[in-house]
Amino acid sequence: MRVIFGSRRFPAWHTHGQVSVRGHAFTNDGKLLSGESLCRPFAHLKSVNSFQKALEELDGTFCVVLESASQIIAAVDRMGSMPLFWVEEGPNPILTDDPEAAMAACPSKEVDPLSLAEYLLTSYATGKDTLQKGLSILPAAQILHFDKASGQINRREYYRYEHVEDAEGSDQELFKQLDMIHQNCVKRLIQSVNGRPIAIPLSGGYDSRLVALMLKRLGYNNVSAYCYGDPRSRETSISRAVAKYLEIPWVFVEHQPRDWYLAYQSPLRKEFYRYGAHVSSRPHIQDWLAVRNLQRQGHFHPDTVFVPGHSGDFIEGSYIPPGFYNRESISIDLFLDAAIQRHYRQWPFDPKTGLFAAQIREKITAQLRLPEIMSPEEASSHFETFYWLEQQPKFILNSMRDYEFFGYEWRLAWWDRELLEFWKRIPMAKRGGREFYKRYVAAMRDTGFPVYKKENLL
């Protein structure tokens, strides 16, 4: 198996000895690693077990490949933010970050019919599958091991986002704890950008607003915000108001239908689709036109780091089905119906009798290791795990390609491990519908920051 590093966009690959990395990570004691320093925890490791232990002690957005004379070990981060692909059949097996190189090496040129159905219904293929038979993508928080002597490939998971035991303490104590964790997340963000300009895609929602608020509270002033779309929309009004209250420079990019038509027909858009599709996901084009236009206007410094609010709504409980709340138990059939109706909905589709429905149900069951009967808490946990495995890395976080494509770095403050671990301990009854987070926002209105005091901004 050959290893090919094809990406020439940020973050760049760095190689030191047998180890190659992209991205950055923090150690358990708060040390920031990138480039050669991020290679060092994996240098001289001999086994998958030691490789996994090194991964478990890091928190960040990265991927890593170790190649020795006897083996290749590779991994992506907990959210699969920087994909890796592999082809194991045929005369040219490869591991690469370049899906086009993987497609060229793949002996089969056939489209996988189940993956195509999933792609049309969800905007992505699930699991390790892609649209092309024989070409695989490494799922979030997984390790790939290739033994050169036997030619065998094995995978293992080193992390899983799922609910654990309930957090101890009163709600007020937990609100204070959550506020401190938010500050810690943004302190690490500030440390990682090292004084560079931060650009926030500031929508009308809670999550990007919280990024802006925390940067202001912590005294980081090299910040700007932008919004796009319809100047009359509620989101635009809220975005403008938040930026004004926090005294953050703000710019709006108006989108007209003709702007999108011309952009969509352009060679640059077609190039972006080749880059952002990964043979497995629909390119996430929502920010693309605004970033393109603002870059052409010279609005962003070349060193700008983009910080969207992804994915606070997910970890805070937005996606738990309300139908789970008041049941004594939930059957596997009820769970699968709910999961398919939530995710497989780009076209009308019956979760039991639709084309490939049986295969989709089997695939979800295997991925989540579903029991026949679940408590509401267990079912909610599995439901969020499916979001973490599929929709988040392959659709929401695929939007990071917008920034990479134009030469910028990005950060994901609300994917910090400390924050994930906090929300894993908040029970379904509190986090469902983001109720706990909304009460946290209400409790924080006495911080002195008017963003939390304006009812029309909540």
Protein Blocks (a to p, Z undefined) as FASTA:
>chain_A
ZZddfbfcdcddddehjbccedjdddfkopacehjllmmmmgoiabfklmmmmmmmpgcd
dddddddfkbccddddfkopaccdddfedjkdcddfbfklmmmmpmblcdcfklmmmmmm
nopaehjbdfbehiacddehiacdddfklopacdddfbdcddddddeddfklmmmmmmmm
mmmmmmmmmmmnnopacdddddfbfklmmmmmmmmmnopabbcdddehjfkbmklmmmmm
mmmmnopacddddddfklmmmmmmpmklmmmmmmmnnomaccdfklmmmmmmmmmnomac
fkbccddfbdfklmnopmgcfklmmpcbdcfklmmmmmmmmmmmmbgcdfklgghklmmm
mmmmmmnopafbdcfklmmmmmmmmmmmmmmmmmmmmmmmmmmmnopacddfklcfklmm
mmmmpcfklmgghlmmmmmmmmmmmnopaklmmmklZZ
